[in-house]
Amino acid sequence: MQKTMFRVLLGLALCATLAGCLVYSSFSFAWEAQNLDGSASLTWRSGIVLLLLAALTQWLSFWVFRRHLAIRVFVGLALFAAVSIWILNSRFAFRWEPWSPDGTFLLTWRSDVLILLILSLTQGLSFLSIRLISLRRRRFYFEIGADQQDEIR
C-alpha cells in the first residue's frame, strides 16, 4: 500500500514538473487556437492533454520504481524545482529573452534550452551523486569486512 502511494506521488510530481515546464516554455500548443497577440488560451483541450500527461507520468513512475531509480529521479526533480524557482524569482529572470521597449518579452527557444539544460544537469547530478555515495558505502563496508576478518584470524 505504501509503495503504491509513493509511486502515485512520484507520478504526480513528474506531471506537475512537466506541466510547469510546458507553461514556462515557448512551445505552441497545437490543440489550442492562437489569440491575436500570439498567445494561446487554455480550454478543455488543455485539460485532456493534462489528463494524458498524468497517465503518461504515472506509467513512467511505475517503470522507474521497477528499475529501482525512483530516489535518483525524485532527487533530480527536487533539485530541478529548487534551481528553477531560484532562477525565476531572481533578478536575472528572463534576461536571456529579447525585451520590448515597453518592458515585455516573448518566450523563445532560449527558455526551452534553459529548461532542458537545468533538467538534464539536475538529473545527471542526482544520478552521479547517488552513484558515488553507493560506491563509497560499498567500499567502506568492504574495508570493514576485511578488517574484521583479520581480527578473527
VOGU-3710 file (C-alpha; in Angstrom, 3 decimals, decimal comma):
1> mqktmfrvll> 0,000/0,000/0,000  2,724/2,432/0,979  4,798/1,543/-2,079  1,845/2,278/-4,363  1,332/5,621/-2,644  4,938/6,626/-3,327  4,590/5,547/-6,963  1,499/7,701/-7,400  3,126/10,673/-5,647  6,197/10,440/-7,865
11> glalcatlag> 3,922/10,331/-10,913  2,097/13,440/-9,715  5,409/15,208/-9,086  6,542/14,308/-12,602  3,240/15,558/-14,022  3,472/18,864/-12,145  7,068/19,364/-13,228  6,345/18,677/-16,880  3,199/20,836/-16,833  5,200/23,679/-15,312
21> clvyssfsfa> 7,889/23,254/-17,948  5,245/23,438/-20,681  3,761/26,616/-19,213  7,157/28,348/-18,972  8,300/27,184/-22,404  7,672/28,709/-25,797  6,059/25,602/-27,239  2,987/26,483/-29,222  0,099/24,266/-28,308  -1,318/22,760/-31,494
31> weaqnldgsa> -4,502/21,767/-29,695  -5,316/25,395/-28,758  -6,235/28,295/-31,026  -3,902/31,268/-31,147  -5,062/34,653/-29,844  -4,473/37,829/-31,824  -1,411/38,686/-29,707  0,164/35,288/-30,439  -0,642/33,666/-27,108  -2,855/30,634/-26,589
41> sltwrsgivl> -5,741/30,351/-24,164  -6,227/27,255/-22,057  -9,502/25,424/-22,742  -10,953/21,947/-22,241  -8,446/20,589/-24,753  -5,628/21,522/-22,403  -7,428/19,608/-19,658  -7,494/16,487/-21,804  -3,788/16,887/-22,582  -3,128/17,275/-18,837
51> lllaaltqwl> -5,004/14,012/-18,181  -2,941/12,255/-20,866  0,222/13,727/-19,336  -0,851/12,462/-15,911  -1,436/8,959/-17,306  1,963/9,011/-19,032  3,791/10,182/-15,921  2,046/7,566/-13,773  3,214/4,852/-16,158  6,713/6,373/-16,093
61> sfwvfrrhla> 6,656/6,440/-12,294  5,776/2,754/-12,036  8,505/1,951/-14,575  11,074/3,986/-12,607  10,169/2,124/-9,416  10,517/-1,217/-11,204  14,027/-0,212/-12,304  14,939/0,978/-8,779  15,649/4,524/-9,991  12,938/6,340/-8,042
71> irvfvglalf> 15,204/8,009/-5,475  17,506/9,327/-8,187  14,635/10,718/-10,267  12,910/12,266/-7,249  16,103/13,952/-6,003  16,718/15,257/-9,531  13,170/16,652/-9,700  13,587/18,325/-6,312  16,873/19,888/-7,453  15,233/20,984/-10,702
81> aavsiwilns> 12,354/22,623/-8,831  14,703/24,405/-6,421  17,003/25,715/-9,161  14,099/26,741/-11,394  12,314/28,615/-8,623  15,560/30,319/-7,667  16,236/31,419/-11,256  12,657/32,521/-11,967  12,500/34,601/-8,782  15,934/36,159/-9,163
91> rfafrwepws> 16,702/39,498/-10,736  18,211/37,647/-13,691  14,906/36,023/-14,639  14,329/36,000/-18,393  17,321/38,255/-19,123  18,152/35,800/-21,893  14,985/36,777/-23,769  14,766/39,849/-26,039  12,802/42,585/-24,264  10,491/45,109/-25,921
101> pdgtflltwr> 10,753/48,824/-25,081  7,506/48,585/-23,086  9,120/46,050/-20,698  7,512/42,876/-22,043  9,161/39,876/-23,615  8,200/36,768/-25,540  9,283/33,296/-24,531  11,534/31,920/-27,258  13,701/28,878/-27,838  16,207/30,252/-25,315
111> sdvlillils> 13,828/29,488/-22,442  13,289/25,982/-23,808  17,022/25,357/-23,940  17,448/26,665/-20,401  14,668/24,412/-19,081  16,132/21,345/-20,791  19,635/22,260/-19,609  18,568/22,664/-15,994  16,525/19,449/-16,118  19,357/17,403/-17,609
121> ltqglsflsi> 22,001/18,860/-15,278  19,976/18,238/-12,124  19,060/14,693/-13,162  22,683/13,989/-14,075  23,894/15,438/-10,777  21,371/13,323/-8,897  22,363/10,097/-10,660  26,073/10,836/-10,249  25,907/11,795/-6,578  23,808/8,794/-5,562
131> rlislrrrrf> 26,094/6,502/-7,559  29,178/7,930/-5,826  27,530/7,593/-2,417  26,682/3,941/-3,059  30,218/3,205/-4,293  31,735/4,779/-1,183  29,338/2,851/1,028  30,271/-0,434/-0,658  33,977/0,333/-0,332  33,512/1,264/3,342
141> yfeigadqqd> 31,660/-1,970/4,111  34,231/-3,971/2,152  37,090/-2,434/4,172  35,296/-3,064/7,455  34,655/-6,664/6,420  38,367/-7,183/5,611  39,430/-5,704/8,966  37,060/-7,939/10,865  38,325/-10,998/9,023  41,906/-10,112/10,011
151> eir> 40,849/-9,837/13,655  39,189/-13,243/13,525  42,367/-14,957/12,262
//
